[in-house]
Amino acid sequence: MRVTNNMLIMNFMNDYNNNLERMQKDQDMLASGKRINKPSDDPVAVANSLRIRTDMSRNDAYTKNVDDAKSWLDLTDSSLGQIGDLLQRTRDLAVQGSNGTLTQTDMQNIAAEIDQLKKQMIQVGNTQYNGRYIFAGFKTDTQPFNETSNTYSGDNGTIKFEVGAGGNKMQINVTGDKVFDVSSGTSQLLNMMDNLKNALNSGDHQAVSNTIADIDKELENVLSIRADAGAKSNRLDLTKNRLQSDNYNFTTLLSKNEDADMAQVITNLKMDENVYRASLAAGARIIEPSLIDFLK
């Protein structure tokens, strides 16, 4: 095969361009810190990165749900704590009102405080989170309680947040029918407050004393519900810790899959620069001779 000068030059230019491409790739990795800057760099690694990023995105969504659920449950716990405190104060007043030595005026004063305690309970029962009534079940846009009646306007619908893979869901709401002991649409807790107030206003010490057992029952119910909400809140804390750990692992995997070994990149760049310079020197010897050079 006859080798011409043009063939030598073309082969040189191909090798020269390959050297430039290797240097360009080294410089891209050095500038970005990534060994993959386009899919063709490593198709398998790109596919792995896409899967990892999908898992990270899903993990972030679960984390946001956990944060939202935790805020809802924290507000629920605080509200249940307030209701418990109001019931405890109601019990103290009932014990005080059952004392036969109190005057009618004293009992009426206690009745007035009981009335205020009931109004405060209703206000707590209408607590909202991000514009949603937390004790209204599915009817989060409906005020569950009002001061003109002891009825419950919500339902017993459960609200669940997905907090993990595989359809891992958790109920985060407590319905008002359980907290306020609703039967046939009417709150027995609020009825009990009215009965206590009426007994105090009428000066019936025995009737006042009889309500103490009812107060204890309602107080026990609220404490039980609060304990369950607290257990769920603790579970959410554990779930968030696991999600954060998973996110750290995903980040580590993504880094191993995409990040360049900077020491190796710098070494390769130096080697490719030397090859490039050598190719330029060799090319100068190939291209330089011409017919005039031989005629000299």
C-alpha positions as CSV (number, residue, x, y, z in Angstrom):
1,M,0.0,0.0,0.0
2,R,1.3,3.4,-1.0
3,V,1.5,5.8,1.9
4,T,1.0,9.4,0.8
5,N,1.8,12.6,2.6
6,N,-2.0,13.3,2.8
7,M,-2.5,10.0,4.6
8,L,0.1,10.8,7.1
9,I,-1.4,14.2,7.7
10,M,-5.0,12.8,8.0
11,N,-3.9,10.1,10.5
12,F,-2.0,12.7,12.5
13,M,-5.1,15.0,12.6
14,N,-7.3,12.1,13.8
15,D,-4.9,11.3,16.6
16,Y,-4.5,15.0,17.4
17,N,-8.3,15.4,17.7
18,N,-8.5,12.3,19.9
19,N,-5.9,13.8,22.2
20,L,-7.8,17.1,22.4
21,E,-11.0,15.2,23.2
22,R,-9.3,13.3,26.1
23,M,-8.0,16.6,27.4
24,Q,-11.4,18.2,27.1
25,K,-13.0,15.4,29.0
26,D,-10.3,15.7,31.7
27,Q,-10.9,19.4,32.0
28,D,-14.7,19.0,32.1
29,M,-14.4,16.5,35.0
30,L,-11.9,18.8,36.8
31,A,-14.2,21.9,36.4
32,S,-17.5,20.1,37.4
33,G,-16.1,17.5,39.8
34,K,-18.3,14.9,38.0
35,R,-17.0,12.0,36.0
36,I,-20.4,12.0,34.1
37,N,-21.2,15.2,32.3
38,K,-23.3,13.6,29.5
39,P,-25.1,10.3,29.1
40,S,-22.5,9.0,26.6
41,D,-19.8,9.2,29.3
42,D,-21.2,6.1,31.1
43,P,-24.8,5.0,30.1
44,V,-24.9,2.4,32.9
45,A,-23.9,4.9,35.6
46,V,-26.4,7.4,34.2
47,A,-29.2,4.9,34.6
48,N,-28.1,4.1,38.2
49,S,-28.1,7.9,38.9
50,L,-31.6,8.3,37.6
51,R,-32.8,5.4,39.9
52,I,-31.0,6.9,42.9
53,R,-32.4,10.4,42.2
54,T,-35.9,8.9,41.9
55,D,-35.5,7.3,45.3
56,M,-34.2,10.5,46.7
57,S,-37.2,12.5,45.3
58,R,-39.6,9.9,46.8
59,N,-37.8,10.0,50.1
60,D,-38.0,13.8,50.2
61,A,-41.8,13.6,49.6
62,Y,-42.1,11.1,52.5
63,T,-40.0,13.5,54.7
64,K,-42.4,16.4,53.9
65,N,-45.4,14.2,54.8
66,V,-43.7,13.2,58.1
67,D,-43.0,16.9,58.9
68,D,-46.6,17.8,58.1
69,A,-48.0,14.9,60.1
70,K,-45.7,15.7,63.0
71,S,-46.9,19.3,63.1
72,W,-50.6,18.2,63.0
73,L,-50.0,15.7,65.8
74,D,-48.1,18.2,67.9
75,L,-51.0,20.6,67.7
76,T,-53.4,17.8,68.5
77,D,-51.3,16.8,71.5
78,S,-51.3,20.4,72.7
79,S,-55.0,20.8,72.2
80,L,-55.7,17.5,74.1
81,G,-53.5,18.7,76.9
82,Q,-55.5,21.9,77.1
83,I,-58.8,19.9,77.2
84,G,-57.3,17.7,80.0
85,D,-56.3,20.8,82.0
86,L,-59.8,22.3,81.6
87,L,-61.4,19.0,82.7
88,Q,-59.0,18.9,85.7
89,R,-60.0,22.4,86.6
90,T,-63.7,21.4,86.2
91,R,-63.1,18.5,88.6
92,D,-61.5,20.8,91.2
93,L,-64.4,23.2,91.0
94,A,-66.9,20.3,91.2
95,V,-65.2,19.0,94.4
96,Q,-65.3,22.5,95.8
97,G,-69.0,23.0,94.8
98,S,-70.0,19.7,96.4
99,N,-69.0,21.2,99.8
100,G,-72.3,21.8,101.7
101,T,-70.9,24.8,103.5
102,L,-70.8,27.0,100.3
103,T,-73.3,29.8,100.0
104,Q,-75.6,30.1,97.0
105,T,-73.5,33.0,95.7
106,D,-70.4,31.0,96.0
107,M,-71.9,28.2,93.9
108,Q,-73.2,30.6,91.3
109,N,-69.7,32.0,91.0
110,I,-68.3,28.5,90.4
111,A,-71.1,27.9,87.8
112,A,-70.0,31.1,86.0
113,E,-66.4,29.7,85.8
114,I,-67.7,26.3,84.6
115,D,-69.5,28.2,81.8
116,Q,-66.2,29.8,80.8
117,L,-64.4,26.5,80.9
118,K,-67.0,25.0,78.6
119,K,-66.6,27.9,76.1
120,Q,-62.8,27.4,76.2
121,M,-63.3,23.7,75.5
122,I,-65.4,24.4,72.5
123,Q,-62.7,26.9,71.3
124,V,-60.0,24.2,71.6
125,G,-62.3,21.7,69.9
126,N,-62.3,24.1,66.9
127,T,-58.6,24.3,66.7
128,Q,-57.3,24.6,63.1
129,Y,-54.1,23.6,61.4
130,N,-53.4,25.4,58.1
131,G,-57.1,26.3,57.8
132,R,-58.3,22.8,58.6
133,Y,-60.2,21.8,61.7
134,I,-58.2,19.1,63.3
135,F,-61.1,17.4,65.2
136,A,-63.6,17.5,62.4
137,G,-62.7,14.2,60.7
138,F,-63.0,14.5,56.9
139,K,-65.0,17.7,57.2
140,T,-61.9,19.8,57.8
141,D,-63.6,22.9,56.4
142,T,-66.5,22.6,58.8
143,Q,-66.4,24.0,62.4
144,P,-67.1,20.9,64.5
145,F,-68.5,22.6,67.6
146,N,-70.4,25.8,68.5
147,E,-71.5,27.5,71.7
148,T,-75.2,27.4,70.9
149,S,-75.6,23.7,71.0
150,N,-73.7,20.6,72.1
151,T,-73.9,18.9,68.8
152,Y,-70.9,17.7,66.7
153,S,-70.8,18.8,63.0
154,G,-67.8,16.8,61.9
155,D,-67.6,13.1,61.1
156,N,-65.4,10.1,62.1
157,G,-63.3,10.1,58.9
158,T,-59.6,9.3,59.3
159,I,-56.9,11.3,57.6
160,K,-53.8,9.3,56.7
161,F,-50.4,10.4,55.5
162,E,-48.1,8.2,53.5
163,V,-44.8,8.2,55.4
164,G,-42.9,5.4,53.8
165,A,-42.5,3.0,50.8
166,G,-44.9,0.2,50.2
167,G,-48.0,2.2,51.1
168,N,-46.9,2.8,54.7
169,K,-49.6,5.2,56.0
170,M,-50.4,6.6,59.4
171,Q,-53.6,8.1,60.7
172,I,-52.7,11.6,62.0
173,N,-56.1,13.0,63.0
174,V,-58.2,12.5,66.1
175,T,-62.0,12.9,65.5
176,G,-64.0,15.1,67.8
177,D,-66.7,12.5,68.4
178,K,-64.1,10.5,70.4
179,V,-62.5,13.4,72.2
180,F,-65.9,15.0,73.2
181,D,-67.7,11.7,73.8
182,V,-70.3,12.2,71.1
183,S,-73.4,10.0,71.2
184,S,-76.3,10.4,68.7
185,G,-74.7,13.6,67.5
186,T,-74.5,15.2,70.9
187,S,-71.4,15.7,73.1
188,Q,-71.8,14.0,76.4
189,L,-68.8,15.9,77.7
190,L,-70.4,19.3,76.9
191,N,-73.7,18.0,78.3
192,M,-71.9,17.1,81.5
193,M,-70.6,20.7,81.8
194,D,-74.1,22.0,81.4
195,N,-75.4,19.6,84.0
196,L,-72.7,20.7,86.4
197,K,-73.4,24.3,85.8
198,N,-77.1,23.9,86.4
199,A,-76.6,21.9,89.6
200,L,-74.3,24.6,90.9
201,N,-76.8,27.4,90.0
202,S,-79.6,25.4,91.7
203,G,-77.5,24.8,94.8
204,D,-77.8,21.0,94.5
205,H,-74.6,19.8,96.3
206,Q,-75.4,16.2,95.8
207,A,-76.0,16.6,92.0
208,V,-72.7,18.4,91.8
209,S,-71.0,15.6,93.7
210,N,-72.5,13.1,91.3
211,T,-70.9,14.7,88.3
212,I,-67.4,14.1,89.6
213,A,-67.5,10.5,88.4
214,D,-68.6,11.7,84.9
215,I,-65.7,14.2,84.9
216,D,-63.2,11.4,85.8
217,K,-64.5,9.3,82.9
218,E,-64.1,12.1,80.4
219,L,-60.7,13.0,81.8
220,E,-59.6,9.3,81.5
221,N,-60.9,9.2,77.9
222,V,-58.9,12.4,76.9
223,L,-55.7,11.1,78.6
224,S,-56.0,7.8,76.7
225,I,-56.5,9.6,73.4
226,R,-53.5,11.9,74.1
227,A,-51.3,8.9,75.0
228,D,-52.2,7.3,71.6
229,A,-51.4,10.6,69.8
230,G,-48.1,10.8,71.7
231,A,-47.2,7.3,70.6
232,K,-47.8,8.2,67.0
233,S,-45.7,11.3,67.3
234,N,-42.8,9.3,68.7
235,R,-43.2,6.9,65.8
236,L,-43.0,9.8,63.4
237,D,-39.7,10.9,65.0
238,L,-38.3,7.4,64.4
239,T,-39.6,7.4,60.8
240,K,-38.0,10.8,60.1
241,N,-34.7,9.6,61.5
242,R,-34.8,6.6,59.2
243,L,-35.7,8.8,56.2
244,Q,-32.8,11.1,57.0
245,S,-30.5,8.0,57.2
246,D,-31.8,6.8,53.9
247,N,-31.3,10.2,52.3
248,Y,-27.6,10.2,53.6
249,N,-27.1,6.7,52.0
250,F,-28.7,7.8,48.7
251,T,-26.4,10.9,48.7
252,T,-23.4,8.7,49.3
253,L,-24.3,6.3,46.6
254,L,-24.9,9.2,44.1
255,S,-21.5,10.6,45.0
256,K,-19.8,7.3,44.4
257,N,-21.6,6.9,41.1
258,E,-21.1,10.4,39.7
259,D,-18.2,12.2,41.4
260,A,-14.8,12.1,39.8
261,D,-11.6,11.0,41.6
262,M,-9.9,14.4,41.4
263,A,-6.4,13.0,42.1
264,Q,-6.8,10.6,39.2
265,V,-8.3,13.3,37.0
266,I,-5.3,15.6,37.6
267,T,-2.9,12.7,36.9
268,N,-4.8,11.8,33.7
269,L,-4.8,15.4,32.6
270,K,-1.1,15.8,33.0
271,M,-0.5,12.6,31.1
272,D,-2.8,13.7,28.3
273,E,-1.1,17.1,28.1
274,N,2.3,15.3,27.7
275,V,0.8,13.1,25.0
276,Y,-0.7,16.2,23.3
277,R,2.6,18.0,23.3
278,A,4.4,15.0,22.0
279,S,1.8,14.6,19.2
280,L,2.3,18.3,18.3
281,A,6.0,17.8,18.1
282,A,5.6,14.7,16.0
283,G,3.1,16.4,13.7
284,A,5.5,19.2,13.1
285,R,8.0,16.8,11.7
286,I,5.4,15.1,9.5
287,I,3.8,18.2,8.1
288,E,6.9,20.4,7.7
289,P,8.8,18.6,4.8
290,S,7.7,19.7,1.3
291,L,9.0,19.5,-2.3
292,I,10.9,22.8,-1.9
293,D,12.6,21.3,1.1
294,F,13.9,18.4,-1.0
295,L,14.9,20.7,-3.9
296,K,17.1,22.7,-1.5
